Amino acid sequence: MFRVRLDNEDLILGYVSGRIRRSFIRILPGDRVKIEVSRYDSTRGRIIYRIRNKDSID
């Protein structure tokens, strides 16, 4: 579980989707991610994509 700060400065609780978990993609503090916010609880969401940083050497 991660605490995710949205662009509008709201904080929500984000968990990793199964596709990210299955692909062994690591998410570290400070990474930018794409998140699906739950329609039932706007304080929770699923992390569906890790946005690659252009400065990294990967």
VOBA-1610 file (N, C-alpha, C; in pm, whole numbers, padded with zeros to 5 digits, always signed):
BEGIN
Met+00084-00117+00000Met+00000+00000+00000Met+00089+00124+00000Phe+00047+00223-00077Phe+00122+00346-00091Phe+00030+00464-00064Arg+00085+00568-00009Arg+00011+00693+00003Arg+00050+00775-00120Val-00050+00811-00200Val-00027+00876-00329Val-00080+01019-00323Arg+00003+01114-00365Arg-00040+01253-00371Arg-00079+01284-00516Leu-00204+01325-00535Leu-00254+01357-00668Leu-00208+01496-00710Asp-00231+01529-00836Asp-00192+01660-00887Asp-00265+01774-00818Asn-00386+01747-00768Asn-00462+01851-00698Asn-00432+01852-00548Glu-00320+01789-00508Glu-00269+01787-00370Glu-00350+01701-00273Asp-00446+01621-00323Asp-00518+01528-00236Asp-00432+01405-00210Leu-00448+01343-00094Leu-00378+01220-00061Leu-00478+01105-00064Ile-00441+00996-00134Ile-00525+00877-00134Ile-00438+00756-00109Leu-00500+00646-00075Leu-00430+00521-00049Leu-00432+00438-00176Gly-00315+00404-00228Gly-00306+00330-00354Gly-00245+00193-00332Tyr-00302+00093-00399Tyr-00244-00041-00394Tyr-00207-00083-00535Val-00117-00178-00546Val-00060-00218-00674Val-00155-00315-00744Ser-00179-00293-00872Ser-00266-00381-00949Ser-00196-00515-00974Gly-00274-00612-01011Gly-00221-00747-01035Gly-00124-00753-01151Arg-00147-00674-01255Arg-00058-00674-01370Arg+00080-00622-01333Ile+00085-00518-01250Ile+00215-00464-01205Ile+00284-00565-01114Arg+00208-00628-01027Arg+00264-00726-00935Arg+00317-00846-01012Arg+00243-00891-01114Arg+00283-01007-01194Arg+00409-00978-01274Ser+00428-00853-01317Ser+00544-00816-01398Ser+00665-00778-01313Phe+00653-00786-01181Phe+00762-00754-01088Phe+00813-00611-01105Ile+00723-00517-01132Ile+00760-00377-01146Ile+00768-00316-01007Arg+00881-00257-00976Arg+00901-00197-00844Arg+00857-00053-00845Ile+00785-00013-00742Ile+00743+00125-00727Ile+00808+00179-00601Leu+00881+00288-00616Leu+00954+00348-00506Leu+00894+00483-00471Pro+00917+00530-00348Pro+00869+00665-00313Pro+00928+00769-00408Gly+00845+00857-00457Gly+00889+00959-00551Gly+00857+00927-00696Asp+00820+00803-00726Asp+00784+00765-00862Asp+00650+00827-00899Arg+00635+00863-01025Arg+00506+00910-01075Arg+00430+00790-01127Val+00303+00780-01092Val+00222+00665-01131Val+00089+00712-01187Lys+00025+00623-01263Lys-00112+00646-01309Lys-00200+00562-01218Ile-00311+00619-01173Ile-00392+00553-01072Ile-00540+00560-01112Glu-00613+00451-01085Glu-00758+00447-01104Glu-00821+00467-00968Val-00899+00571-00953Val-00964+00599-00825Val-01094+00519-00818Ser-01118+00459-00704Ser-01239+00380-00685Ser-01363+00469-00694Arg-01466+00421-00761Arg-01588+00500-00772Arg-01670+00497-00644Tyr-01641+00399-00556Tyr-01716+00385-00432Tyr-01650+00458-00316Asp-01517+00467-00318Asp-01444+00532-00210Asp-01334+00617-00273Ser-01351+00747-00273Ser-01256+00834-00342Ser-01124+00851-00268Thr-01106+00783-00154Thr-00979+00789-00082Thr-00892+00667-00112Arg-00936+00581-00203Arg-00860+00461-00240Arg-00848+00451-00392Gly-00739+00389-00437Gly-00720+00373-00580Gly-00623+00261-00611Arg-00621+00220-00737Arg-00535+00111-00781Arg-00429+00168-00874Ile-00302+00140-00843Ile-00190+00187-00926Ile-00182+00095-01047Ile-00199+00152-01168Ile-00204+00070-01288Ile-00084+00088-01379Tyr-00003+00193-01355Tyr+00109+00219-01445Tyr+00213+00302-01373Arg+00340+00268-01391Arg+00451+00348-01338Arg+00509+00427-01453Ile+00505+00559-01442Ile+00553+00647-01549Ile+00705+00652-01543Arg+00767+00622-01654Arg+00914+00618-01659Arg+00970+00759-01647Asn+01076+00769-01569Asn+01145+00897-01551Asn+01245+00914-01665Lys+01243+01024-01735Lys+01332+01047-01849Lys+01477+01065-01806Asp+01501+01095-01677Asp+01639+01115-01630Asp+01708+00985-01595Ser+01632+00875-01581Ser+01694+00750-01538Ser+01771+00686-01651Ile+01866+00601-01616Ile+01954+00536-01713Ile+01894+00404-01762Asp+01789+00353-01694Asp+01729+00223-01726Asp+01713+00207-01873
//
